[in-house]
């Protein structure tokens, strides 16, 4: 997965949760630089052992579906952690 694809994926995942989170934390939502949030989430995910293993596994034909699910799951975890500032 390229860095650009990973950024796009994280951006989409943040968007999917941002509305609900920003209602609960309106002042914090105003103060957060979303571009920096995305970049820091990309770095956290790229260095995450579970993500690295999922990407390695994605190269194996029989593991592609499970790896894709694992990547999305780990991305959601990173985004939730980032939004729990």
C-alpha positions, -999 to 999 in steps of 0.1 A, spaced: 0 0 0 15 33 -10 17 63 14 -9 81 -6 -33 52 -4 -27 49 33 -33 87 37 -66 84 17 -77 54 38 -70 72 71 -87 104 58 -118 83 49 -118 66 83 -114 99 102 -142 114 82 -165 84 91 -161 92 128 -153 129 128 -189 141 130 -198 122 161 -165 129 178 -166 166 170 -201 169 186 -187 154 218 -155 176 217 -163 208 197 -135 229 211 -109 203 205 -123 196 170 -118 233 161 -83 233 174 -71 201 157 -52 204 124 -67 175 104 -38 173 80 -14 168 110 -38 143 125 -38 123 93 0 125 90 6 114 126 -19 85 121 -1 74 89 32 73 108 16 54 138 1 29 114 32 24 93 52 16 124 26 -7 139 37 -43 141 1 -56 134 -1 -34 103 33 -45 91 23 -81 95 -10 -76 77 8 -59 48 32 -88 46 4 -113 47 -15 -94 19 12 -106 -5 -1 -142 0 -31 -149 -22 -49 -170 4 -45 -142 30 -56 -111 10 -91 -109 24 -81 -115 60 -52 -90 56 -75 -63 42 -99 -67 71 -70 -66 95 -57 -34 79 -91 -17 81 -95 -28 117 -61 -16 127 -67 17 109 -99 22 129 -81 15 161 -54 41 152 -80 67 143 -100 61 175 -68 65 195 -59 97 176 -94 111 183 -91 103 220 -66 130 225 
